[in-house]
Amino acid sequence: MPQSRLLVLGFDSMDVELVRRWAAAGYLPTFRRLFESAAWTDYIHPPEHLTTTLWTTINTGLGPLRHDFSFSMRYCSDSYRMRMSRADDIKDEFFWEWFARSGRRIVLADATLSIPRAAHGGKQIAGWGMHDLPLNRSSVPKGLLRDLSARFGAHPVPICWDFSTETHSLARLRSGLLTGIERRTAIFKSLILSGGWDLFYGDYSEPHCAGHLMWHLEDETHPRHSREQLDTVGHALRDIYAAIDHSIGELLMCAGDDTISVAFFSHGIGPNYHAEHLFPRFVSRFNHRWQGGNSADGPGDVDGGWLDSMWQRSVGLAPLWWRHSVRQRLPASLRAWITSKRQQNPRQWRLMPAFSLPSDVHSALRVNLAGREPQGQIQPGHEYRRYLDAFTEQVWQLTNADTGKPAVERIFRADQQVDPVKIGSAPDLIVWWTRSEPFRAIRSATFGTIGGEAAARRTGEHIMRGMFLISHPRAKRGRHAVEGMSPPDIPATLCDLAGIQPGRVLDGTSRRRNFLAE
């Protein structure tokens, strides 16, 4: 295949079902045109991919059990502690490195979880505007990020955590994200039009924050949906999508028809319904029974440590508006540190057969495995399998106490793919909850009812579905059902489209033939 320029645009947490609905209704004319003229597919993420994991998978072509970057907070097996993830935790090569080594000129434009390196040449920026704290803020050449920020402005929403679902906050967030999209698009256009590139890779992070805090505006069935708030704020989430739709049209025009243009959605968004807030108590009751105690008389909630307990008895009693005001005045790094400390309990974890790792829409279990953890309680081999078999059986039987419907959608066990001693910081088991209604309590025939209200600010949370699209005159037009497509296939396909060889054996395969005519 002859060498082609490649424009790659990623969209963080932009939901394919919302895009299809709003495109059909005429709100997203660019996507409506692309769904007819380009080749595209939607796909479901394998259950081992957590919400942060999949970006590293897309960038490396490796599954999470190989790249070992599981979550924004990293579990340290040598100490039973959690810390914020760092750039040096990603030790694998990124797909754009293979482009650079093949002599292709790259532009890396604020791609999620990217790390600029001078050895790759080209133009690279990271940390201009991200949903979470960026792993770093840097650029190649060194002054490029500073110069672009001076020319086009900083992102008006540097940290999504500074906003809430209160009406005045949502109005400010809507304005800030729309300005951020406008400035990001201007930066991307300047980099595209400056030429001198064979691969352009940039991401839009704005849908991520918008989906978390604005979901209830569009979902009339959501408990926090307010017609009065909608009348004041407007269809803010739809407005964010519409602004991105307009930006895509501008960028495709800048790239030209001779460029192969690729767009993908990392994952989607839906209502923030899950039972993660109840899972640690279920784990505690299961462990108590495993160790010979009464099924329904397990110890209390043990997911938080001394700092969380102290926090609840002091700061937690203060009015919400005061806590939010104080939190905004703290440095982002300090807020992240406090969050990581509140969500861990190493003193208790070291004594448990297994414990719940902090997460968001899913729940994650780490077995206290002898030979892997310093004070392992469960022996490898037969006892490990027996513990997880029994735990999995009980989890599958959980129901939503209000509706009686099954509580669990799917479960992933790492030992079905790899030796559990070698899973690094990853959980041994992941539970994905059903998303059809809120969870105020879960019921188990063995362990009774476990109840409690979730304290989450978010009204929207991730759904693990994505979309992949190729726009080019040779594209096989329309929607395709590409069986088994998953995130590791994306870098494999990009390399194939550009005619270069990946730098390692990938976990995915190229899907080029599904989208482009030979």
Secondary structure, 3 states (H helix, E strand, C coil): CCCCCEEEEEECCCCHHHHHHHHHCCCCHHHHHHHHHCEEEEEECCCCCCCCHHHHHHHHCCCHHHHCCCCCEEEECCCCEEEECCHHHCCCCCHHHHHHHCCCCEEEECCCCCCCCHHHCCEEEECCCCCCCCCCCEEECCCHHHHHHHHHCCCCCCCHHHCCCCHHHHHHHHHHHHHHHHHHHHHHHHHHHCCCCCEEEEEECHHHHHHHHHHHHHCCCCCCCCHHHHHHHCCHHHHHHHHHHHHHHHHHHHHCCCCEEEEEECCEEEECCCCCCCHHHHHHHHHHHHCCCCCCCCCCCCCCCHHHHHHHHCHHHCCHHHHHHHHHHCCHHHHHHHHHHHCCCHHHHCCCCEEEECCCCEEEEEECEECCECCCCECCCHHHHHHHHHHHHHHHCCEECCCCCECEEEEEEHHHCCCHHHCCCCCCEEEEECCCCCCCEEEECCCEEEECCCCCCCCEEEECEEEEEEECCCECCEECCCCCCCCCHHHHHHHHHHCCCCCCCCCCCCCHHHHECC
